[in-house]
Amino acid sequence: MSGADIAFVKMHGCGNDYMVLDGVARPELAAGDAIWRVQAHEMCDRRTGIGADGVIVVSRGDGADDVGAEVVNSDGSPGGMCGNGIRMVAKLAIDRGYVRTDRMTVEMGGRRVGVEAERGTHGIVRRARADMGEPVLEAARVPVDTAALERLGERLWIVHSGGDAHEMTFVSMGNPHAVMFVDEMPGAAEVTRVGSILERHDAFPQRMNVHWARVVEPRIVEVATWERGAGMTMACGTGACAVCVAGAVRGLAERHVAVHMAGGVLDVRWDESSGCVWLGGPVAECFSGKWCAT
């Protein structure tokens, strides 16, 4: 694909923005040697590139109403699962007629996620909700190496870093999350300082998404996020799910919460009967264009 222009759609969910590539129309974009993979960091640069938290490539799934998707972070590393990205994938698939109904299955990060889209004016998808599956709470499966950590309870650990002690609850939603409940939210400088260190802590073999959460009331939680491979972001869908689960298992919040992030509000419900986490929120297309690959 050297020398080819790569068409993209810039989308966001609550300010968590991605370049979405159509690998259904152009299957070569989903190939392992596609040129955009080595250029992802350059493409996502907010001054010299298009600007994004990462790149998502959409591909055909196994069935008529199935699609596949792969996420690459802005630093070029694999993104795994992406809750906000799921809604972008659904929007592209529906708006371009790749599925027959407003319900579909998206395979991303090793999980098959059921998605229900909601159309707005002119039939364009404006919101979507997804069954993100069951959370993983066993630290070793998140994964976390707990050998050097101090255990405070069944779901609570102390992580020491840079002279600070951080109380964390670990959750995987197809990617690893560490949730810290705080009385006061940190500023951007503190999120950047602490998040950049904790992301690469020795206890986290696949790096870590780090979240600060403040329970405003049992059904409202405020969250600040540092995402592995992307830095401080305006929202994180899987992170919102992890916060909901962590708040529930620690008895700090209910199983259905409105998660307030810098870019907007996500609706998260941890269903007690199925054990699955549902994530709902807005999705929007910003603009489209072509990246001149070289």
N, C-alpha and C positions, 0 to 999 in steps of 0.2 A: 504493500500500500504506500510505499514511499512516493512522495510528491503529490499525493491525492489530497483533495479538500475533504474534510470530515464535517458533514452536516450535524448540527446539535440543536437541542432545545434546552434553554436555560429555565429551570423550574425551581420552586421552593415550597417548603412546608413549614410555616411559622418561622421563616427566615433561614432555615437550614437548606442551603441552596446547592444544586447539582447541575452539571452538564449531563443531559440524557441523550444517549446515542441510540439510533434506531437500527438494531441488528436484525430486525425482521425484514425490513426493506433492503438492508445491506448486510447479509450474513457474515461477510468478511470482518465486520467490526467486532463480532463476538469471538473471533479466532484468537488463539493464544499468542500469536505473533503480530497482532494488529499494532500499528505504529503508535496509536494513541496511548498504549500502555506505558511506553517509555517516555512519553511526553506529558503524562498526566500532571506532574508537578508544575511544569511550564504552563500548561493550559489553565490550571486552577489559580495561578498567580493573580492577585487582585490588582496589580499595577501594570504588569507587562503581558498578562494573559487575559482570559475571559473573566476569571474570578469565580471560584466555587469552593465548597467544602469537599468536593469529590466528583467523580465521574461514575455514571451508571450506564451500562449497556443492556438493552432489552433484546431478548431473543425469543424464538418460538418455543412453546412448551410441548408436552407430549399429546395433549388433547386440544380440541377446538377452542376451549375456553381456558387454556393454560398458557402462561408465558413464563419465560425464565429471565433472570436478571442477575447481574454481577456488579458489585460496588468496589470501586478503587478510591482510597482516600486521597486527599490533596497532596500528600507526600509520596504517592505512588504505591503505598502498601495496601494489601487486601483489606476491604472494609467489612466483609462478612455480611451480617444482617443490618438493615437500615429501615427503621420504622417509618420515618418521613419519606424515604425513598420508595417504599412500597406503594404509597399513594401516588407518587409521580409515575411509577410504572403503570399503575392501573389507569391513570389519566391518559397517558400516551396510547395504551392499548385500546381503550374505548374510543377516544377522540379520532384515532386513525382506523377504526373498524377492524382491529385484529382479533377481537372477541365478539361473540354474538349477543351477550347480555351484559348487564351492569354488575354481574357477579363473576368472579374468576378465581383461579388459583395461580399464585406467583411463587415460583421456586427461587429462593435466594438464600445464600449463606448456609446451605445444607438443610433448610426448612421449606416445607410447603405451606404457604400462608393463604387462607381464604380471605378475599377482599370484596367488600360491597361498596360500590361507588354511588354518589349522590350528584345528580345533575342540577345545574342552575339555569340561568338565562341562556336561551338558544341551544339548550341541550348539552352544554359544555360541562364537564366534570369539575365540580368546585370543592367537594369534600369526599372523604372515603373513610371507612372503618375496616380494620383488619383483625383477624384472629391470629395473634402472634404466637400462639402455642403456649406450652407450659414452661414456667421459669425453672431454672436450675439453681438450687440453693446450696448444694454440696460444694464446698470450697474447692476441692481438688478437681471438680469437673468444670469450674468456671472458666479457666483454671487459675488457682492460687496455690503457691507453695507456702504452706502455713508453718513450716519448720521454725522459722525465725520470728514468727508473730506471736503476740500475747493474746490468749483467748479470754474474753470477758463473759461470753455466754454462747448459747447454741448458734446464734447467727450474728455474733458481734466479736470483732477482732480489733486489736490495736496495732497500727502500722507506724513504726518510727521512721522518720525521714527528716534530715536537716535540722535535728534538734527538736523537732515537733512530734507530738503523738496524736495520731488521727484514729478516731473510732469509726470503723467501717463495717458495713454489711455488704456481702458480695452476692451478686445475682448475675446469671447469664440468661440472655434472651436471644441466644445465637451469637452473641459477642459478650465480652466480659465487662461488668460494671461494678464499681465501688461506690456506695452511697454513704454520705456522712450527714447526719442530722445536726443542724446548728440552730442557735438562738438568733443569730444575726447573719445576714447574707454577706459574703465577702465582696469586695470590689473587684474590678477587672484585673487590676495589677496583682492582687492576691491570688485570684484564680489562675492567672498565667504563671506566677512564680511557683505556686504549690503544685498546680496541675502538671506542669512540664516535668517536675521531679517525680511525682507519684506515678505518672504514666509509665515510666521506665524503671520503676522500683524492682529490685531483684526478686521480689516475691511474685511478680506478675510475668510469667514466661511469654505471654502473648500481648504484653502491654495492657493498659487498662484505661477504660473510660471512667472519669472521676466526676462525681456529682455532689454538690452541696444542696441540701434540702431543708427548708424551713416550713414546719407545719403551721399554717395560718389558722386553720380550724380543721376538724377531722376530715372534711371533704375538699379542702383546698390546700395545695402545697406549692410553695415557690421554689424554683430550682435554678441553679447556675451550673454550667457544664463545661468540662474540658474533655474533648474527644481525642482518643488516640489517633494519631495520623492526620489530624486536622486542626487541633488547638481549640481555643475557646469558640464555641458556636452558639448561635441564637436559639437553637432548639435541638433536641435529640429524642427521637421517637422511642427507640429501645430503652434509652435512659429514663424517659418518663415512665415506661412500663416497670423498669427496675425499681424506681423510686416508690411506685405504688405498692409493689410486692414487699419491698423492704419496710415501708411504713406499716403495712398490715401485719407482717410477722413480728414486728417489734411492738405492736400495739399502740403505735403513735398516730395512725390515720386509718380511715376506712378502706374497704376494698374497692370502692368506686370514688375516684378523686378527679378534680380538675387540676391539672399540672400547669402552673403559670411559669413560662420561660420568657426570655428576653424578646423572642419573636412572636409570641402569642400563647394561646391556651390549647392544650391537648386533653382530650377526654380519655381516661384510662379506667378500665374495670377488670378486676381479677375475679373471674367467675368461680364461685365456690363449688358448683356442681361438676363442672368440667375440668377445673384447674387451669384453664387457659386464660390468657390476658388479652383483652380487646383494646385496641388503640384507634381512636378517631380524631380527625382534625382536617383542616383546610389544605388545599393544594392549588397552586397557581402556576401558570406559564408566564415567564417574564419576557422572553424574546427568543428568536431563533437566528442562526447564522451558520457560518462555515469557518472551521479552523484550518488554516493552511499548513498542513503537515509537510515536513521536509525530511 
